[in-house]
Amino acid sequence: MMTLTINKKKVRAKKGETVLEVAQREGIYVPKLCYLKGVTPYGGCRLCLVKVKGWEKPVTSCTLLVEDGMVVETETPLLKRLRRFSLQLILSEHPHACLVCEKRIECADYQECIQKTAITSGCKFCARNGNCELQELIDYLKIEEIPFSFKYRNMEIEKCDPFFERDYNLCILCGRCIRACQEIREAGTLDFHHRGPETMVGTAYGLPHLESGCQFCGACVDVCPTGALRERYSKWEGVPEKSVQSTCLLCNIGCSIDLKINDKKLINTTPTHEQICVRGRFGIAPLVYHPKRITQPLLKKGDRLVQVEWKEALAYVAETLKAYTGKTGILFTPQMPVKAIDSIYALARHLKSTIAAPLALDAVVRPFDVKKFERGSVILIVNTDMVSDFAPVLLHARKHSKMQHRIIVIDAVKSRVAEMADLWLQPRPGKESDLVRTLFAGGRIGKSVGVSQEDYTSCRDAVKEGPVYLLFNADNMKGMKLPKRVSVLPLASSINTLKILEMGTDDSAERVLKDKSVDCLYTIGVAPRLDRKYKRLIVQDSFPPSFDFDLFLPAASFVEIDGTVVNINGKIKRLHKATEPLGNSRPDLWIIKEIGKALNCDLTKRTIRRKRRGKKSQLRKITVTKKYPLYLIVRKNSFVYRGHMLSALMKGFERLRYDNRIWINSATARKLKIADGADVRVIGQAIDLTLPARITDHVPPDSALIYAHPSLAISGDQSVRIECIKS
């Protein structure tokens, strides 16, 4: 430890710390604009200048390492003059009429004038008004005028990409977005372009973010000090009044998030500590206030759905479930609190009902700490796109192994993680498991696998020694028995998977739907494809399903409830209520408990069900024939909330994912005369679907890819034929 003096206050510091870091920790304010915690200091804004005793000139505190006995001053007349001059220079290239207007204080309350500058960049028309770091610095440095001429850049606002907009007329070139993209997210999407007065932030070759590898994680938006980068959904929702820490349920990682509340309404979400993905950053608030959300109980009377009160709805549920005791099937979403899952199991026991969740429960899923990847490890990723589906896990792996690792991808599909991997092995579809087994058994690779001997040898040598982590989606791969030195980490796509495995289940969701003895179906946050009619159909959800129902019970979203969930680490994470349930919706736990009361059912007893022992699930051998000449690759869709695809609810996710289409290789599409976006019919032994086509080279020749979802009723890879539907 070292001792230094800042503003006549003796403080202690560790070797390697900067003066700015020590000052912030001690509560000593030093103005800054370009500084960003956790990334390489930039020193570009010159606002954090400090005076060091014995040094001739002021120096930037964000780049100044502490020394024992150092004497530092942060507030001198010279420093104030230099900071004012630096900020005035910065504002000479930023619309500043709203910042130095003499009526800006009264304007917020009385709106004494209409506008002082361009509508897109001034006064009350800036989306960051009240939350702009320039406003804070102007007040702190007491700047009342800018003595330099100003020229508006007149650049077009970029609105071509989903989730956020970019107005580089407001950019001050602090570089925070670039360093967040490159060092925190390791995406490398943004950088400086050109030089001098022409300098600007942008993507390579000026491509849209959708075409430049952007993950749309929102890290750049979160660190922008001005309105240059702004979230599209919440830009006019005002400044948050409070923040509530909770847990994201849109995948199995259970990231900690801050729910930003203004006027008792959720306006957006941001990461608490660790980084989150596009689902947690931009998907939650639009889900909560989606126009399709149902917030009143609906009961079918005759041929019409009628809004009813909860008393009538619960009476109908109790009467129905009592009448169909032993003949009711229950399907439930894992995206509920633990207590709600316990209660639904107890209710199923009371009703003698079969119960299931749409999970790959035959996979061996065990908890693992995503922060304990060893240094120098090999991360082997099979049949899953870590960048798209599990980005926070990949970031943890790269961060905690100190970057001293290799990423190897085995996947027939050209995923985003395959594009950035150290080595990508592209076997023929369906041969991934054979390749992995041979890799660790040390045998020779057969030609049928489709991987070159050179790539196979390189991969085999990489995994021969040292720690190896095998990451794969438990919904895609089966039977991965490997040596003990290999840490097998199945990535189930849903939160609470470990909880449901512990509880056990009667059967798979698919078998419950095919059970002819089930006359009444009760779905909770699941929207499957139904191939037959039920005598009674009760739906408990936030969004309407694609099938007819007798009763709809509106469920609250996870930001409107308290509770706990179990994440991929096996760790219990808290849900904290941030807003009141919308309309007349109610938490799942409340609904289930009220049903239990009506049935005189004790829901407090813990229920453990043994999973039925059947034949162990194995990968089926897919045979391509003349009748079915294409190999259909089926991947689990992890962009789902309560049984509904995010792309079906929000346009931005549709543009980002294309998971509502069938991906067809470009050469195969030419052979079949299929154009991009054309509707095609997919026919197999067990499926007959109509979907729009996406023509791409990301899937291998003579194959196609579908993101599976319960509404499609697809169980796994299979051989199919594809026919173009003539318009």
Secondary structure, DSSP 4 states (H G I P E B T S, - for coil): -EEEEETTEEEEE-TT-BHHHHHHHTT-----SS--TTS-----S-TTEEEETT-SS-EETTT-B--TT-EEES--HHHHHHHHHHHHHHHTTS--HHHH-TTHHHHHHH--SS-SS-GGGSGGG-TTTTS-HHHHHHHHHT-----S------PPPB-SSSSEEE-GGG-----HHHHIIIIIS-----EEES-GGG-EEE-GGG--GGGTT-----HHHHH-SSSSEEETTTTTS---SEEEEEE--SSSS--EEEEEEETTEEEEEEESSS---HHHHHSHHHHHT-TT---S-EEEETTEEEE--HHHHHHHHHHHHHHTTTSEEEEE-S-S-HHHHHHHHHHHHHHT-EEE-SS-TTS------TT-PPTT-EEEEESS-HHHH-HHHHHHHHHHTTT-SEEEEE-SS--HHHHHSSEEE-PPTT-HHHHHHHHHHT-PPPGGG---HHHHHHHHHHTSSS-EEEEE-TTT-------TTEEEEE--SSTTHHHHHHH--SS-HHHHHH-TT--EEEEES-----SS--SEEEEEESS--SS--SEEEEBPPGGG--EEEE-TTS-EEEE---SPPSTT-B-HHHHHHHHHHHTT----S----PPPP-PPP-PPPP---SSS-EEEEEEE---EETTEEHHHH-HHHHHHH-TTSEEEEHHHHHHHT--TT-EEEEEESS-EEEEEEEEESSS-TTEEEEEE-TTT---S-EEEEEEEPP-
